[in-house]
Amino acid sequence: MIALLILYAHKGSLLLSLPHLFMDGCNIITLYVVTGVACAASPCSSNKMINAHSHMGSGSRTTRRGYEFGKTYVVRPKGKHQATIVWLHGLGDNGLSSSQLLESLPLPNIKWICPTAPSRPVAILGGFPCTAWFDVGELSEDFPDDWEGLDASATHIANLLSTEPADVKVAIGGFSMGAAIALYSATCFAIGRYGNDTPYPINLRTVVGLSGWLPGSRSLRNKIEVSHEARRRATSLPILLCHGLSDDVILHKYGEKSAQSLCSAGFRYVAFKSYDGLGHYTVPREMDEVCTWLSSRLGLEGSS
């Protein structure tokens, strides 16, 4: 199969159109948000999530291929520390822009950890190097997933969460390719191990993915169905997916099919929210939904 490759330059970020084949799934919660409906204003910018920045710090971990992770940015909680969330940027971006968005959200009890992906050659960009959580090429039945890259990034994320206090709830979220690695981490949590069979060590409480897709969807159902514990963990994990109906980079149907694949594999609490008029970026009403979801699923209290 020949991949259709479309590259976009959107406010300095590298964005792509990804053809993908997913499994059919069961019914899920689907909500459509119409442009123009009044909603509470959120003190965040609609474009900070995807703005690229040139700053790169020293890496804290190196993958087996020798790709060094960049600088990690931390947003400290302004109130009582009740939850820690690793938030993952999109292709070509870094952790700084994520931290700038997240620090303005009305979630004072959350500590945000915003790592930067390694700079690596990316197949769908013709080998051009940029920050990427894993290599991505033609996402089809004939093109294998980059299991090594997926596992390396998922391991790095788990390591960032491994030192959090026992009474602090932990979660993962991300945008675009960051959403993809967040969803891959969700599947590792459910299965109980990474793709390389190393045990997955983190007890995730929720996962959020914006404008993304699910890697490894073709084999997910079989991996979860064979284990009672995997089915139990999948059932226990709430997942919020948000996607714009006007997204011409990661098409809306790919996000919807990702949600269907998760549901079909045994993730029983998958909320998929569609936004009329939204492209491949975030807007305040979407981030309001994320804030409401996290406050509810993580049981956040008032600041102290």
ZIRA-V312026 format. One record per helix or strand of 3 or more residues. SS is the DSSP state (H for helix, E for strand). FROM is the first residue (numbers start at 1). TO is the last residue. If there is no record, write none. Layout:
ss->SS from->FROM to->TO
ss->SS from->FROM to->TO
//
This chain:
ss->E from->7 to->10
ss->E from->13 to->16
ss->E from->29 to->33
ss->H from->48 to->50
ss->E from->73 to->75
ss->E from->83 to->88
ss->H from->95 to->102
ss->E from->110 to->114
ss->E from->119 to->122
ss->H from->123 to->125
ss->E from->128 to->131
ss->H from->147 to->161
ss->E from->169 to->175
ss->H from->177 to->191
ss->E from->204 to->210
ss->H from->217 to->225
ss->H from->228 to->236
ss->E from->238 to->244
ss->H from->252 to->265
ss->E from->270 to->275
ss->H from->284 to->297
//
